[in-house]
Amino acid sequence: MSPRNAPRPAAVYGVDIGKNIFHVVGLDSGGEPIQRARFRRDSLLQFFERAAPAIVGMESCAGSQWIARRLHALGHKVRLIPAQFVKPYVKSNKSDIIDAEAIAEAATRPTMRFAAIKSEEQADLQALHRVRDQMIGTRTRLINQMRAFCLEYGIALRQGAGLFKLDLPLVLDDASNDLSPAMRKLLTDLFADLRRLEQRIDDVTREIAAIADR
């Protein structure tokens, strides 16, 4: 192929991210579509390994951060766009290719607000914080449930997680209270669940501190 007939390199790519299939539209420097393609995950990275460095736009979503880090390492300028900012650039009926073209167009807008690309450590910290928050919520619900069960048998425990953990073992060991054998066993099992959950919260907290101290 002569240089005159060689395809023009894209200045901007829009990538519509799917679970396994990715649609890509490339725009030239004037904003005209010059490439449309469909890739699986491994072949998407191979395509961008061969492509000249360009702007690559993607919607910010669960799968975008890993791809963004890989493409950034290949020399591309990756722009992650919140989904609500892409919708105004969709010009016709929705399809994956049309979405990819809209993403490419949105990536070139000077007033567009882009999401940050997280490093692996930042992604790890975010995930650990989310899991820790969820476990703390589960702990609160578990304590409240056990407290309510005790009230159904005429036993009021002091407020606060620390005081609850001091009081419940005393209640379980007190054979003179009105707990039924089935409820006593249930509370014993739930309290063991609480102890295991708190150990996991402590483990995750240490993981967070270790990453933050690097």
Secondary structure, DSSP 8 states (H G I E B T S, - for coil): --GGGS----SEEEEEE-SSEEEEEEE-TTS-EEEEEEEEHHHHHHHHHHS-S-EEEEE-STTHHHHHHHHHHTT-EEEEE-HHHHGGG--SS--HHHHHHHHHHHHT-TT---B----HHHHHHHHHHHHHHHHHHHHHHHHHHHHHHHHTTT----SSHHHHHHHHHHHHH-TTS---HHHHHHHHHHHHHHHHHHHHHHHHHHHHHHHHT-
